[in-house]
Amino acid sequence: MLPILLKTLPFFAIIGLGFWAGRTKFFSSEATVFLTKFVFYFPLSAMLFRFASNLSLAEIFEPRFVAAYLLASFALYALVLAVGKLRALPWPEAAMEAHAAVSGNTGFLGVPMLVMLLGPAAAGPVMMVLSVDMVIFSSLITLVVTGAREGQLRLQTLAVLGRGLLANPMIVSIVLGFLWSGLGLPLPDVVNDFMALLGNAATPCALFAIGASLAGRRADRLQLAGWIAAAKLLIHPALVAASAFAFGVEPFAAGVMIAAASLPVAGNVFILAQHYGVAPQRVSTAILISTAISVLTVSGVIALIGPMVGKI
Protein backbone atom coordinates (compact mmCIF):
# COMPACT_ATOMS: atom_id res chain seq x y z
CA MET A 1 0.00 0.00 0.00
CA LEU A 2 2.95 2.34 0.61
CA PRO A 3 3.63 2.90 -3.13
CA ILE A 4 -0.04 3.84 -3.63
CA LEU A 5 0.03 6.14 -0.63
CA LEU A 6 3.06 7.90 -2.07
CA LYS A 7 1.17 8.40 -5.35
CA THR A 8 -1.95 9.79 -3.69
CA LEU A 9 -0.08 11.81 -1.06
CA PRO A 10 0.70 14.78 -3.36
CA PHE A 11 -3.02 15.28 -3.98
CA PHE A 12 -3.79 15.33 -0.27
CA ALA A 13 -0.69 17.44 0.38
CA ILE A 14 -2.19 20.19 -1.77
CA ILE A 15 -5.41 19.89 0.24
CA GLY A 16 -3.27 20.23 3.38
CA LEU A 17 -1.54 23.28 1.94
CA GLY A 18 -4.91 24.87 1.26
CA PHE A 19 -6.01 24.02 4.81
CA TRP A 20 -2.87 25.68 6.21
CA ALA A 21 -3.41 28.77 4.06
CA GLY A 22 -7.01 29.06 5.23
CA ARG A 23 -6.26 28.31 8.89
CA THR A 24 -3.48 30.92 9.09
CA LYS A 25 -5.66 33.47 7.23
CA PHE A 26 -3.00 33.71 4.51
CA PHE A 27 -5.93 32.83 2.28
CA SER A 28 -9.11 34.59 3.40
CA SER A 29 -12.56 33.04 3.39
CA GLU A 30 -13.55 35.46 0.61
CA ALA A 31 -10.60 34.32 -1.48
CA THR A 32 -11.66 30.69 -0.94
CA VAL A 33 -15.17 31.47 -2.17
CA PHE A 34 -13.84 33.06 -5.35
CA LEU A 35 -11.27 30.32 -5.96
CA THR A 36 -13.99 27.69 -5.59
CA LYS A 37 -16.21 29.62 -7.99
CA PHE A 38 -13.35 29.92 -10.49
CA VAL A 39 -12.66 26.16 -10.40
CA PHE A 40 -16.35 25.28 -10.59
CA TYR A 41 -17.14 27.43 -13.62
CA PHE A 42 -13.89 27.40 -15.59
CA PRO A 43 -11.08 24.79 -15.20
CA LEU A 44 -13.26 21.90 -14.02
CA SER A 45 -15.90 22.63 -16.65
CA ALA A 46 -13.21 22.80 -19.35
CA MET A 47 -11.76 19.48 -18.19
CA LEU A 48 -15.17 17.76 -18.22
CA PHE A 49 -16.10 19.19 -21.63
CA ARG A 50 -12.80 18.04 -23.11
CA PHE A 51 -13.19 14.53 -21.70
CA ALA A 52 -16.82 14.24 -22.86
CA SER A 53 -16.15 15.65 -26.33
CA ASN A 54 -13.60 12.89 -26.93
CA LEU A 55 -16.03 10.16 -25.88
CA SER A 56 -19.46 9.08 -27.03
CA LEU A 57 -22.30 8.52 -24.60
CA ALA A 58 -22.64 4.99 -25.95
CA GLU A 59 -19.01 4.31 -25.00
CA ILE A 60 -19.49 5.10 -21.33
CA PHE A 61 -23.19 4.68 -20.57
CA GLU A 62 -23.30 1.03 -19.65
CA PRO A 63 -26.65 0.04 -18.08
CA ARG A 64 -25.10 -2.55 -15.78
CA PHE A 65 -22.61 0.03 -14.49
CA VAL A 66 -25.33 2.56 -13.68
CA ALA A 67 -27.62 -0.11 -12.19
CA ALA A 68 -24.83 -1.48 -9.98
CA TYR A 69 -23.87 1.95 -8.68
CA LEU A 70 -27.49 2.96 -8.06
CA LEU A 71 -28.36 -0.28 -6.25
CA ALA A 72 -25.35 -0.03 -3.93
CA SER A 73 -25.88 3.68 -3.26
CA PHE A 74 -29.59 3.27 -2.56
CA ALA A 75 -28.80 0.35 -0.24
CA LEU A 76 -26.44 2.59 1.75
CA TYR A 77 -28.96 5.44 1.61
CA ALA A 78 -31.63 3.17 3.08
CA LEU A 79 -29.26 1.90 5.78
CA VAL A 80 -28.20 5.35 6.97
CA LEU A 81 -31.79 6.60 6.74
CA ALA A 82 -32.98 3.67 8.87
CA VAL A 83 -30.26 4.29 11.48
CA GLY A 84 -31.32 7.94 11.60
CA LYS A 85 -34.97 7.02 12.12
CA LEU A 86 -33.99 4.54 14.88
CA ARG A 87 -32.39 7.53 16.61
CA ALA A 88 -35.73 9.30 16.26
CA LEU A 89 -34.40 11.90 13.85
CA PRO A 90 -36.87 13.90 11.77
CA TRP A 91 -37.05 12.82 8.11
CA PRO A 92 -35.03 15.81 6.82
CA GLU A 93 -32.14 15.13 9.23
CA ALA A 94 -32.09 11.39 8.56
CA ALA A 95 -32.19 12.06 4.81
CA MET A 96 -29.36 14.61 5.04
CA GLU A 97 -27.15 12.06 6.81
CA ALA A 98 -28.01 9.50 4.11
CA HIS A 99 -27.26 12.05 1.39
CA ALA A 100 -23.85 12.78 2.93
CA ALA A 101 -23.08 9.05 3.09
CA VAL A 102 -23.61 8.51 -0.64
CA SER A 103 -22.30 11.82 -2.05
CA GLY A 104 -18.57 11.77 -2.67
CA ASN A 105 -16.29 14.63 -3.65
CA THR A 106 -16.22 13.35 -7.22
CA GLY A 107 -16.05 16.70 -9.01
CA PHE A 108 -13.24 18.49 -7.18
CA LEU A 109 -11.24 15.45 -6.05
CA GLY A 110 -12.36 12.35 -7.92
CA VAL A 111 -12.20 13.53 -11.54
CA PRO A 112 -8.71 15.08 -11.44
CA MET A 113 -7.14 12.52 -9.09
CA LEU A 114 -8.56 9.30 -10.54
CA VAL A 115 -7.96 10.32 -14.15
CA MET A 116 -4.37 11.22 -13.32
CA LEU A 117 -3.77 8.01 -11.34
CA LEU A 118 -5.73 5.52 -13.44
CA GLY A 119 -5.40 7.09 -16.88
CA PRO A 120 -7.72 8.87 -19.35
CA ALA A 121 -9.93 5.77 -19.65
CA ALA A 122 -11.14 6.48 -16.10
CA ALA A 123 -12.80 9.73 -17.25
CA GLY A 124 -15.94 8.04 -18.57
CA PRO A 125 -16.79 5.96 -15.47
CA VAL A 126 -15.98 8.85 -13.13
CA MET A 127 -18.25 11.18 -15.10
CA MET A 128 -21.05 8.61 -14.91
CA VAL A 129 -20.72 8.48 -11.11
CA LEU A 130 -20.59 12.29 -10.96
CA SER A 131 -23.72 12.60 -13.11
CA VAL A 132 -25.69 10.07 -11.05
CA ASP A 133 -24.73 11.80 -7.80
CA MET A 134 -25.69 15.24 -9.07
CA VAL A 135 -28.87 14.32 -10.94
CA ILE A 136 -30.33 11.55 -8.75
CA PHE A 137 -29.17 12.11 -5.19
CA SER A 138 -28.99 15.91 -5.15
CA SER A 139 -32.55 15.92 -6.50
CA LEU A 140 -33.66 13.29 -4.00
CA ILE A 141 -32.55 15.25 -0.92
CA THR A 142 -34.38 18.33 -2.18
CA LEU A 143 -37.56 16.32 -2.73
CA VAL A 144 -37.37 14.64 0.70
CA VAL A 145 -36.70 17.84 2.66
CA THR A 146 -39.30 19.87 0.76
CA GLY A 147 -41.90 17.10 0.91
CA ALA A 148 -41.37 16.55 4.64
CA ARG A 149 -41.73 20.24 5.43
CA GLU A 150 -44.65 21.02 3.16
CA GLY A 151 -46.41 17.68 3.36
CA GLN A 152 -46.57 17.50 -0.42
CA LEU A 153 -44.51 17.90 -3.57
CA ARG A 154 -45.40 20.75 -5.89
CA LEU A 155 -44.61 21.34 -9.55
CA GLN A 156 -42.73 24.44 -8.44
CA THR A 157 -40.24 22.21 -6.60
CA LEU A 158 -39.62 20.16 -9.74
CA ALA A 159 -39.15 23.37 -11.73
CA VAL A 160 -36.54 24.56 -9.22
CA LEU A 161 -34.75 21.22 -9.53
CA GLY A 162 -34.71 21.49 -13.31
CA ARG A 163 -33.34 25.02 -13.24
CA GLY A 164 -30.68 23.94 -10.76
CA LEU A 165 -29.48 21.14 -13.02
CA LEU A 166 -29.43 23.42 -16.07
CA ALA A 167 -27.41 26.00 -14.11
CA ASN A 168 -24.82 23.47 -12.91
CA PRO A 169 -21.71 24.02 -15.07
CA MET A 170 -20.47 20.46 -14.55
CA ILE A 171 -23.71 18.98 -15.88
CA VAL A 172 -23.81 21.50 -18.74
CA SER A 173 -20.17 20.80 -19.67
CA ILE A 174 -20.70 17.04 -19.78
CA VAL A 175 -23.89 17.36 -21.85
CA LEU A 176 -22.32 19.83 -24.30
CA GLY A 177 -19.27 17.59 -24.63
CA PHE A 178 -21.40 14.58 -25.50
CA LEU A 179 -23.45 16.63 -27.96
CA TRP A 180 -20.25 17.78 -29.67
CA SER A 181 -19.01 14.20 -29.79
CA GLY A 182 -22.37 13.04 -31.12
CA LEU A 183 -22.11 15.43 -34.04
CA GLY A 184 -18.89 13.67 -35.00
CA LEU A 185 -16.93 16.90 -35.10
CA PRO A 186 -13.31 16.90 -33.88
CA LEU A 187 -12.29 19.72 -31.60
CA PRO A 188 -10.19 22.27 -33.51
CA ASP A 189 -6.61 22.21 -32.26
CA VAL A 190 -6.81 25.74 -30.92
CA VAL A 191 -9.98 24.90 -28.93
CA ASN A 192 -8.51 21.63 -27.67
CA ASP A 193 -5.32 23.38 -26.57
CA PHE A 194 -7.34 26.11 -24.84
CA MET A 195 -9.47 23.53 -22.99
CA ALA A 196 -6.39 21.51 -22.05
CA LEU A 197 -4.53 24.56 -20.73
CA LEU A 198 -7.54 25.77 -18.73
CA GLY A 199 -8.41 22.26 -17.56
CA ASN A 200 -4.88 21.70 -16.27
CA ALA A 201 -5.58 24.32 -13.62
CA ALA A 202 -8.46 22.24 -12.25
CA THR A 203 -6.43 19.73 -10.26
CA PRO A 204 -4.21 21.99 -8.09
CA CYS A 205 -6.82 24.75 -7.74
CA ALA A 206 -9.63 22.35 -6.82
CA LEU A 207 -7.51 20.53 -4.24
CA PHE A 208 -6.29 23.80 -2.73
CA ALA A 209 -9.89 25.07 -2.59
CA ILE A 210 -10.99 21.90 -0.76
CA GLY A 211 -8.34 22.44 1.91
CA ALA A 212 -9.02 26.16 2.29
CA SER A 213 -12.76 25.52 2.65
CA LEU A 214 -12.10 22.94 5.39
CA ALA A 215 -10.05 25.44 7.42
CA GLY A 216 -13.15 27.22 8.64
CA ARG A 217 -14.83 24.08 9.91
CA ARG A 218 -14.69 22.90 13.50
CA ALA A 219 -15.23 19.37 14.71
CA ASP A 220 -18.50 18.88 16.60
CA ARG A 221 -20.60 15.82 17.51
CA LEU A 222 -17.72 13.58 16.47
CA GLN A 223 -19.50 10.28 17.09
CA LEU A 224 -22.39 11.06 14.74
CA ALA A 225 -20.15 12.64 12.11
CA GLY A 226 -17.78 9.68 12.43
CA TRP A 227 -20.63 7.30 11.58
CA ILE A 228 -21.38 9.26 8.40
CA ALA A 229 -17.68 9.32 7.48
CA ALA A 230 -17.34 5.56 8.05
CA ALA A 231 -20.41 4.89 5.92
CA LYS A 232 -18.97 6.99 3.09
CA LEU A 233 -15.36 5.81 3.20
CA LEU A 234 -15.84 2.11 4.02
CA ILE A 235 -19.40 0.86 3.58
CA HIS A 236 -20.09 2.67 0.29
CA PRO A 237 -17.12 1.23 -1.65
CA ALA A 238 -17.77 -2.23 -0.15
CA LEU A 239 -21.40 -2.19 -1.31
CA VAL A 240 -20.40 -0.85 -4.73
CA ALA A 241 -17.81 -3.62 -5.09
CA ALA A 242 -20.37 -6.30 -4.24
CA SER A 243 -22.95 -4.78 -6.58
CA ALA A 244 -20.46 -4.41 -9.46
CA PHE A 245 -19.49 -8.07 -9.07
CA ALA A 246 -23.14 -9.16 -8.97
CA PHE A 247 -23.98 -7.19 -12.13
CA GLY A 248 -20.86 -8.36 -13.97
CA VAL A 249 -19.50 -4.88 -14.59
CA GLU A 250 -16.32 -4.82 -16.70
CA PRO A 251 -13.31 -4.94 -14.31
CA PHE A 252 -11.71 -1.60 -15.19
CA ALA A 253 -14.99 0.32 -14.97
CA ALA A 254 -15.86 -1.52 -11.76
CA GLY A 255 -12.50 -0.56 -10.24
CA VAL A 256 -12.99 3.11 -11.10
CA MET A 257 -16.53 3.02 -9.68
CA ILE A 258 -15.28 1.49 -6.42
CA ALA A 259 -12.54 4.12 -6.15
CA ALA A 260 -15.07 6.89 -6.79
CA ALA A 261 -17.34 5.47 -4.08
CA SER A 262 -14.46 5.61 -1.58
CA LEU A 263 -14.08 9.40 -1.87
CA PRO A 264 -14.85 11.61 1.15
CA VAL A 265 -18.12 13.47 1.67
CA ALA A 266 -18.67 16.17 -0.95
CA GLY A 267 -18.42 19.80 0.08
CA ASN A 268 -21.66 20.72 -1.65
CA VAL A 269 -23.58 18.61 0.88
CA PHE A 270 -22.78 21.29 3.45
CA ILE A 271 -24.17 23.96 1.12
CA LEU A 272 -27.47 22.05 0.93
CA ALA A 273 -27.50 21.40 4.69
CA GLN A 274 -26.88 25.07 5.40
CA HIS A 275 -29.47 26.18 2.83
CA TYR A 276 -32.19 24.03 4.37
CA GLY A 277 -30.99 24.47 7.95
CA VAL A 278 -30.70 20.68 8.39
CA ALA A 279 -27.75 19.43 10.49
CA PRO A 280 -25.14 21.75 8.90
CA GLN A 281 -22.60 21.34 11.73
CA ARG A 282 -22.89 17.55 11.67
CA VAL A 283 -22.38 17.51 7.89
CA SER A 284 -19.49 19.97 8.14
CA THR A 285 -17.74 17.75 10.68
CA ALA A 286 -18.35 14.66 8.53
CA ILE A 287 -16.71 16.43 5.57
CA LEU A 288 -13.71 17.40 7.72
CA ILE A 289 -13.27 13.94 9.26
CA SER A 290 -13.83 11.97 6.05
CA THR A 291 -11.41 14.15 4.08
CA ALA A 292 -8.69 13.76 6.72
CA ILE A 293 -9.10 9.99 7.03
CA SER A 294 -9.43 9.47 3.27
CA VAL A 295 -5.67 9.99 2.90
CA LEU A 296 -5.37 6.40 4.12
CA THR A 297 -8.70 4.85 3.12
CA VAL A 298 -8.70 6.05 -0.49
CA SER A 299 -5.11 4.87 -0.87
CA GLY A 300 -6.13 1.49 0.55
CA VAL A 301 -9.07 1.14 -1.83
CA ILE A 302 -6.95 2.12 -4.85
CA ALA A 303 -4.36 -0.46 -3.79
CA LEU A 304 -7.09 -3.12 -3.62
CA ILE A 305 -8.51 -2.29 -7.06
CA GLY A 306 -5.04 -2.15 -8.65
CA PRO A 307 -5.31 -5.59 -10.28
CA MET A 308 -8.73 -4.65 -11.71
CA VAL A 309 -7.60 -1.45 -13.39
CA GLY A 310 -4.14 -2.68 -14.33
CA LYS A 311 -2.60 0.73 -13.70
CA ILE A 312 -1.09 0.57 -10.23
C-alpha positions in Angstrom: 0.0 0.0 0.0 2.9 2.3 0.6 3.6 2.9 -3.1 0.0 3.8 -3.6 0.0 6.1 -0.6 3.1 7.9 -2.1 1.2 8.4 -5.3 -2.0 9.8 -3.7 -0.1 11.8 -1.1 0.7 14.8 -3.4 -3.0 15.3 -4.0 -3.8 15.3 -0.3 -0.7 17.4 0.4 -2.2 20.2 -1.8 -5.4 19.9 0.2 -3.3 20.2 3.4 -1.5 23.3 1.9 -4.9 24.9 1.3 -6.0 24.0 4.8 -2.9 25.7 6.2 -3.4 28.8 4.1 -7.0 29.1 5.2 -6.3 28.3 8.9 -3.5 30.9 9.1 -5.7 33.5 7.2 -3.0 33.7 4.5 -5.9 32.8 2.3 -9.1 34.6 3.4 -12.6 33.0 3.4 -13.6 35.5 0.6 -10.6 34.3 -1.5 -11.7 30.7 -0.9 -15.2 31.5 -2.2 -13.8 33.1 -5.4 -11.3 30.3 -6.0 -14.0 27.7 -5.6 -16.2 29.6 -8.0 -13.3 29.9 -10.5 -12.7 26.2 -10.4 -16.4 25.3 -10.6 -17.1 27.4 -13.6 -13.9 27.4 -15.6 -11.1 24.8 -15.2 -13.3 21.9 -14.0 -15.9 22.6 -16.7 -13.2 22.8 -19.4 -11.8 19.5 -18.2 -15.2 17.8 -18.2 -16.1 19.2 -21.6 -12.8 18.0 -23.1 -13.2 14.5 -21.7 -16.8 14.2 -22.9 -16.1 15.6 -26.3 -13.6 12.9 -26.9 -16.0 10.2 -25.9 -19.5 9.1 -27.0 -22.3 8.5 -24.6 -22.6 5.0 -25.9 -19.0 4.3 -25.0 -19.5 5.1 -21.3 -23.2 4.7 -20.6 -23.3 1.0 -19.7 -26.7 0.0 -18.1 -25.1 -2.6 -15.8 -22.6 0.0 -14.5 -25.3 2.6 -13.7 -27.6 -0.1 -12.2 -24.8 -1.5 -10.0 -23.9 2.0 -8.7 -27.5 3.0 -8.1 -28.4 -0.3 -6.3 -25.3 0.0 -3.9 -25.9 3.7 -3.3 -29.6 3.3 -2.6 -28.8 0.4 -0.2 -26.4 2.6 1.8 -29.0 5.4 1.6 -31.6 3.2 3.1 -29.3 1.9 5.8 -28.2 5.4 7.0 -31.8 6.6 6.7 -33.0 3.7 8.9 -30.3 4.3 11.5 -31.3 7.9 11.6 -35.0 7.0 12.1 -34.0 4.5 14.9 -32.4 7.5 16.6 -35.7 9.3 16.3 -34.4 11.9 13.9 -36.9 13.9 11.8 -37.1 12.8 8.1 -35.0 15.8 6.8 -32.1 15.1 9.2 -32.1 11.4 8.6 -32.2 12.1 4.8 -29.4 14.6 5.0 -27.2 12.1 6.8 -28.0 9.5 4.1 -27.3 12.1 1.4 -23.9 12.8 2.9 -23.1 9.1 3.1 -23.6 8.5 -0.6 -22.3 11.8 -2.1 -18.6 11.8 -2.7 -16.3 14.6 -3.6 -16.2 13.3 -7.2 -16.0 16.7 -9.0 -13.2 18.5 -7.2 -11.2 15.5 -6.0 -12.4 12.4 -7.9 -12.2 13.5 -11.5 -8.7 15.1 -11.4 -7.1 12.5 -9.1 -8.6 9.3 -10.5 -8.0 10.3 -14.1 -4.4 11.2 -13.3 -3.8 8.0 -11.3 -5.7 5.5 -13.4 -5.4 7.1 -16.9 -7.7 8.9 -19.3 -9.9 5.8 -19.6 -11.1 6.5 -16.1 -12.8 9.7 -17.2 -15.9 8.0 -18.6 -16.8 6.0 -15.5 -16.0 8.9 -13.1 -18.3 11.2 -15.1 -21.1 8.6 -14.9 -20.7 8.5 -11.1 -20.6 12.3 -11.0 -23.7 12.6 -13.1 -25.7 10.1 -11.1 -24.7 11.8 -7.8 -25.7 15.2 -9.1 -28.9 14.3 -10.9 -30.3 11.6 -8.8 -29.2 12.1 -5.2 -29.0 15.9 -5.2 -32.6 15.9 -6.5 -33.7 13.3 -4.0 -32.6 15.2 -0.9 -34.4 18.3 -2.2 -37.6 16.3 -2.7 -37.4 14.6 0.7 -36.7 17.8 2.7 -39.3 19.9 0.8 -41.9 17.1 0.9 -41.4 16.5 4.6 -41.7 20.2 5.4 -44.7 21.0 3.2 -46.4 17.7 3.4 -46.6 17.5 -0.4 -44.5 17.9 -3.6 -45.4 20.8 -5.9 -44.6 21.3 -9.5 -42.7 24.4 -8.4 -40.2 22.2 -6.6 -39.6 20.2 -9.7 -39.1 23.4 -11.7 -36.5 24.6 -9.2 -34.7 21.2 -9.5 -34.7 21.5 -13.3 -33.3 25.0 -13.2 -30.7 23.9 -10.8 -29.5 21.1 -13.0 -29.4 23.4 -16.1 -27.4 26.0 -14.1 -24.8 23.5 -12.9 -21.7 24.0 -15.1 -20.5 20.5 -14.6 -23.7 19.0 -15.9 -23.8 21.5 -18.7 -20.2 20.8 -19.7 -20.7 17.0 -19.8 -23.9 17.4 -21.9 -22.3 19.8 -24.3 -19.3 17.6 -24.6 -21.4 14.6 -25.5 -23.4 16.6 -28.0 -20.3 17.8 -29.7 -19.0 14.2 -29.8 -22.4 13.0 -31.1 -22.1 15.4 -34.0 -18.9 13.7 -35.0 -16.9 16.9 -35.1 -13.3 16.9 -33.9 -12.3 19.7 -31.6 -10.2 22.3 -33.5 -6.6 22.2 -32.3 -6.8 25.7 -30.9 -10.0 24.9 -28.9 -8.5 21.6 -27.7 -5.3 23.4 -26.6 -7.3 26.1 -24.8 -9.5 23.5 -23.0 -6.4 21.5 -22.1 -4.5 24.6 -20.7 -7.5 25.8 -18.7 -8.4 22.3 -17.6 -4.9 21.7 -16.3 -5.6 24.3 -13.6 -8.5 22.2 -12.2 -6.4 19.7 -10.3 -4.2 22.0 -8.1 -6.8 24.7 -7.7 -9.6 22.4 -6.8 -7.5 20.5 -4.2 -6.3 23.8 -2.7 -9.9 25.1 -2.6 -11.0 21.9 -0.8 -8.3 22.4 1.9 -9.0 26.2 2.3 -12.8 25.5 2.7 -12.1 22.9 5.4 -10.0 25.4 7.4 -13.2 27.2 8.6 -14.8 24.1 9.9 -14.7 22.9 13.5 -15.2 19.4 14.7 -18.5 18.9 16.6 -20.6 15.8 17.5 -17.7 13.6 16.5 -19.5 10.3 17.1 -22.4 11.1 14.7 -20.1 12.6 12.1 -17.8 9.7 12.4 -20.6 7.3 11.6 -21.4 9.3 8.4 -17.7 9.3 7.5 -17.3 5.6 8.0 -20.4 4.9 5.9 -19.0 7.0 3.1 -15.4 5.8 3.2 -15.8 2.1 4.0 -19.4 0.9 3.6 -20.1 2.7 0.3 -17.1 1.2 -1.7 -17.8 -2.2 -0.1 -21.4 -2.2 -1.3 -20.4 -0.8 -4.7 -17.8 -3.6 -5.1 -20.4 -6.3 -4.2 -22.9 -4.8 -6.6 -20.5 -4.4 -9.5 -19.5 -8.1 -9.1 -23.1 -9.2 -9.0 -24.0 -7.2 -12.1 -20.9 -8.4 -14.0 -19.5 -4.9 -14.6 -16.3 -4.8 -16.7 -13.3 -4.9 -14.3 -11.7 -1.6 -15.2 -15.0 0.3 -15.0 -15.9 -1.5 -11.8 -12.5 -0.6 -10.2 -13.0 3.1 -11.1 -16.5 3.0 -9.7 -15.3 1.5 -6.4 -12.5 4.1 -6.2 -15.1 6.9 -6.8 -17.3 5.5 -4.1 -14.5 5.6 -1.6 -14.1 9.4 -1.9 -14.8 11.6 1.2 -18.1 13.5 1.7 -18.7 16.2 -0.9 -18.4 19.8 0.1 -21.7 20.7 -1.7 -23.6 18.6 0.9 -22.8 21.3 3.4 -24.2 24.0 1.1 -27.5 22.0 0.9 -27.5 21.4 4.7 -26.9 25.1 5.4 -29.5 26.2 2.8 -32.2 24.0 4.4 -31.0 24.5 8.0 -30.7 20.7 8.4 -27.8 19.4 10.5 -25.1 21.8 8.9 -22.6 21.3 11.7 -22.9 17.5 11.7 -22.4 17.5 7.9 -19.5 20.0 8.1 -17.7 17.7 10.7 -18.3 14.7 8.5 -16.7 16.4 5.6 -13.7 17.4 7.7 -13.3 13.9 9.3 -13.8 12.0 6.0 -11.4 14.1 4.1 -8.7 13.8 6.7 -9.1 10.0 7.0 -9.4 9.5 3.3 -5.7 10.0 2.9 -5.4 6.4 4.1 -8.7 4.9 3.1 -8.7 6.0 -0.5 -5.1 4.9 -0.9 -6.1 1.5 0.6 -9.1 1.1 -1.8 -7.0 2.1 -4.8 -4.4 -0.5 -3.8 -7.1 -3.1 -3.6 -8.5 -2.3 -7.1 -5.0 -2.1 -8.6 -5.3 -5.6 -10.3 -8.7 -4.7 -11.7 -7.6 -1.4 -13.4 -4.1 -2.7 -14.3 -2.6 0.7 -13.7 -1.1 0.6 -10.2 
